[in-house]
Amino acid sequence: MKANSLKTLVLAFCFAPLAAFANTSVHLDRAPDVQGDPAALQNGAKIFVNYCLTCHGASQLRYNRLTELGLTEEQVKDNLMFTADKIGEQMKIAARPEEQKKWFGATPPDLSLIARSRASGDGSGADWLYTYLRSFYRDENRPTGWNNVIFENVGMPHVLWQLQGEQHFDHENHKLELVVPGQLSPEEYDKQIGDLVGFLVWAAEPEAGLRKKIGVGVLLFLGVLFAAAYLLKKEYWKDVH
């Protein structure tokens, strides 16, 4: 093979993955930051358990960690533990993977790290989830009857449609329109989705809050150490000309 041909082949191989994603940029709405709001995170956990845990697990998270959101073990057991018997068990689904594959054509992904894995140049993983969960619309051509603006031909049905209502997508103007109101107003629905996404962000890294506090403490310590070292240096060198 000639050198030029080999060079062309290598370049094509290296840039092929980039070309595949060249036109996938989408507009993402900014997700609200509720990490400092225990009530919002508790509400997000409730929504996740009631609407998502049927199909999607969060197997890297154990139920007892929900106490870090300000809940007692009794509250977790009474209100949030529907797929386990012991507080220390993982947040897994009751259905078996082979059953899910038969029902949906593929096994729904575990959502433990979804808020981190969906981060891209368009925005954070939280932004993607927040936009995605508000972008379902009716599509009778899909097996589930639903489609999504930022995840075309998605296999997931809109499990929150009773809360949001039914949207129509104007393909010509690339615009969503609420045609059948749901149980919640658009503002109320957005608030619920913000709480749900906030919980998924927390679930992906429960130690993030502690890590940030430790980081602030370390920076403060280094600042004090620097000030002390600077004063010591001035005192040591004050008589040196």
Secondary structure, DSSP 8 states (H G I E B T S, - for coil): --HHHHHHHHHHHHHHHHHHTTT-----------TT-HHHHHHHHHHIIIIITTT--EEEEEGGGGGGGT--HHHHHHHT-SS-SSTTSEE--SS-HHHHHHHHSS-----TTHHHHT-BTTB-HHHHHHHHTT-EEE-TTSTTSEEESSSTT-S---TTHHHHEEEEEETTTTEEEEEEE-SS-HHHHHHHHHHHHHHHHHHH-TTHHHHHHHHHHHHHHHHHHHHHHHHHHHHHHTT--
